[in-house]
Amino acid sequence: MIHFSLFPVDTPSRICYNACRVERNVMEVMEREGEQMDLRAESGRAAKRRGRVLGAFLAGALPLGAAAVAPAFSPAASEWLSVKDAPVFAGKVRDGARAADGTSWFYRAVTNRGEIASARWTVSGLGVFDVYANGARVGKDFLKPGFTHVKKTRYAFSYDVTPLLDRAKGAVNGFAAEVSAGWWRDKIVNFFGKKSAFRGELELVYADGSRETIGTRAAEWAGGVAGAVRHAAIFDGEEYDARRKNPTDGTGLFPEKTEANTEFAGEVLPSVGAEVHLREDLARQPKEAYCWKGVMGADSNRFGRVVRTRVFQPGEPLQVVPGETLVVDFGQNCAAVPRFTFRAAPGTTLTALPAEMLNDANGEKVRGNDGPAGSVYRLNLRCPNDGMRVVYTFGEGESAAPAVYMPRFSFFGYRYVSVTATAPVTIEKMESVPVTSIAKEMELGRLEVGDPSLDRFIRNVYWGQLSNYLSVPTDCPQRNERLGWSADTQVFCEAGAFNADTRRFFAKFTRDLRDSRCAEGGYPSVAPYAQYGNETFSLGWADVGVIVPWTIWKQFGDTEIVRANWSAMAKFVRKLDETRYNFEDKLNYIYADWLSYEKFETSGNKYGSWRNWQKDPDARNYRLFLAACYWLYDAQLMTEMSAAIGEDGTFYRESAARARAHIRANFLEADGLLLGPMRDLQTACVFALRFGIVEGAAKERTKKILLDSIAAHGGCLQTGFLGTGFLMDVLAQEGEWDAAYGLLLQHKNPSWLYSVDQGATTVWERWNSYTKKDGFGPVGMNSFNHYAYGAVLAWMYKHVAGIAADPATPGFKRLVLAPRPDRRLGFAKASYKSAAGLVASAWRYEGDTWIWDFTIPEGATAVVRLPDGSAAKTYGAGTHRLECRLP
């Protein structure tokens, strides 16, 4: 019997897989959602499914629904190891609290009992870890094992280490591991874990065909808290002392210091997606660098401005001396780690502080500055004095020969780095290396337009996705949060799937969601389980569990993600039907249309808690209306997905009908319009139109109310995270192209281009996170790298470029190509490597003639609509050109 596991092969793409375990007389158990299948007595349907999954594994394909994956480790072969005297966090859990110092090291020397033919090492950690074979770092993955539920799931990584070994009979090879605090015993998970731990199994295949498995056992591996990394955690950053040797050869590690660790009782599975990569192809060089010392113009109301002492030319070595501060601008905000090639005397300590912004103007305190203009602004990190820093102490010989250093156990969100030192330091080279789960090979789409501001915004969306698709779809990469907020995820999911192949990423994240559900089936606001945001059934947030599988299925035509999540989705939607999506007794905080400009906005204190919502019946009705619309939406999506995988969709069709009737009975007045207190809200109007709540004359009046509201606000939207996610699609649905383009090209606050005019290089959390006029927004929640509002990119692909899948045919096998051009853009050019093949669309104007070139992939067809209103036609594969007059 084949006992298979899904393991990543160590290639740059991280997409290749193999079935790496073949064992006889092993009962294979495939875990499904809520069901165990013993394959000796499996049903015919289960056997067929197992055959499909196993066949896909052996063929190298990726079954996204592989909830049935064999464990990565055998309990008989290995156990988790910790260091007995490792420090344990004992402080108060609070913002700024730092993890216990040190990293844990483990080592074992292995003597070959024969000539080695091949060697594969499968490894995992409780805490971010690296492994070494004969002193060489193994694998290209970064921040292993990723962010997962601390109680339920860990991922293992499998590497072919054959080239790193001395394969001769009797040769001795050394294997080492270093494990830090990250995502296990640090603040991001409220210090859930006590000690870092390592687990691994080395499978040796000898030339005579025999095999040997060497697993981690406390009596056989040496350990200790040692090495150059003095401190490392996700929020804290990294402190590195090069005077201390990393014990990759076991020096200073002792077997008596190693113990079995029993803290984690969940599953350890082969990594199936969302691995973290260093994007060397996108590494940034300094755009500007200068040193400053002292300030001018300071008084009780302002910090003043820095006095520049030196400005460095591109490519010139950077020098910093005590008393000076070096500021380096990489020109692009992103999730990254700095890499230094530098020299200094032994014992010199360099401190690097990443930041997204510089203090501005004359350092006026009323503008929110935290220092003199020209210095880095870090107040929005929320614990600027306790974390988000790199500290490096130089070792022997590093004054003559330059050292190369890059933190490996944390990441940062920044554009700028501020550097100080205790003695002169020469930085021969400094780079910013982006960190992301979007590998270069995963990128699919490209969109360009002739409007420079909108083109910059498109790039901002790209960088925001790279920065925040990092093991999980985080909200932000810079401050002490970096959590998998689910509303951000669901509104951006479609846009992200145009930029990159996100199937494997969401195969992993939907497991995080399932792991983090409550007993009643509610999805959390944050996944995986973390320091906060673990409440469930929050409208617009909890719905991620249904919206993401549906979106990925529609975009890529792969039903496996639907199958993997079906029972969890079904339980959730049945609970919505039972409760009418009213969980007043369970929720203490409501996010709703987060950060909108409308009267029931929830990010402040007034309407954040249920107590305040309940005091205002109008606010309560608005929240319950939005929730009921999501109930309707979820039921509709479940109806579609049930047909795709052969499940009975009757309940979901009926649930959608009940939801619609409930909404009309409770949230419409006699005239067919929304209740008076909410009918003038843009988001309420958008939801009413999007879900067909209003009909006939009431629909037309609702549309007019929406358009009038946009006009009354100076041509600006007022929507937050949820409303913005639907707004442009609703305007397209209603044929209101002038209004849609008016919003897309708007430069006033709030708008997509407003942040571009303020200097943004990524999408911001708030429409006005920073303004040239007034300075910085509220420090309690003000990210300059927050991708949610970038969801409009999907609309641009579908309607500016005109590239969309036929809703009835997922996976782009049948396309709808229908650009709606606007002369203000000048031109648009897009390509998308769809699941069916390359789709391209490019249009431009020549006088009153609109010229359009488009490409349809082999095996696909497209319904093609010209913007002049002429009848649609069907085209086959190939490249085509059409023209029409658009005065």
Buried (B, 14 or more C-beta within 10 A) or exposed (E): EBBBBBBBBBEEEBBEBBBBBEEEEEEBBBBBBEEEBEBEEBEEEBEEBBEEBBEBBEEEBBBBBBBBBBBBBBEEBBBBBBBBEBBEBEEEEEBBBBBBBBBBBBBBEBEBEBEBBBBBBBBBBBBBBBBBBBEEBBBBBBBBBBBBBBBBBBBBBBBBBBEBBEBEEEEEBBBBBBBBBBBBBBBBBBBBBBBBBBBBBBBBBBEEEEEBEBBBBBEEBBBBBBBBBBBBBBBBBBBBBBEBEBBBBBEBBEBEBBBEBEBBEEBBBBBBBBBBBBBEEBBBEBEEBBBBEEBEEBEEEBBBBBBEBBEBEEEEBBBBBEEBBBBBBBEBBBBBBBBBBBBBEBBBBBBBBBBBBBBBBBBBEEBBBBBBBBBBBBBBBBBBEBBBBBBBBBBEEBBEEBBEBBBBBBBBBBBBBBBBBBBBBBBEBBBBBBBBBBBBEBBBBBBBBBBEBBBBBBBBBBBBBBBBBBBBBBBBBBBBBBBBBBBBBBBBBBBBBBBBBBBBBBBBBBBBBBBBBBEBBBBBBBBBBBBEBBBBBBBBBBBBBBBBBBBBBBBBBBBBBBBBBBBBBBBBBBBBBEBBBBBEEBBEBBBBBBBBBBBBBBBEEBBBBBEBBEEBEBBBBBBBBBBBBBBBBBBBBBBBBBEBBEBEBEBBBEBBEBBBEBBBEEBBEEEBBBBEBBBBBBBBBBBBBBBEBBEEEBBEBBBEBBBEBBEEBEBBBBBBBBBBBBBBBBBBEBEBBEBBBBBBBBEEBBBBBBBBBBBBBBBBBBBBBBBEEEBBBEBEBBBBBBBBBBBBBBBBBBBBBBBBBBEEBBBBBBBBBBBBBBEEBBBBBBBBBBBBBEBBBBBBBEEEEBBBBBBBBEEBBBBBBBBEEEEEEEBEBEEBEBEBEBE
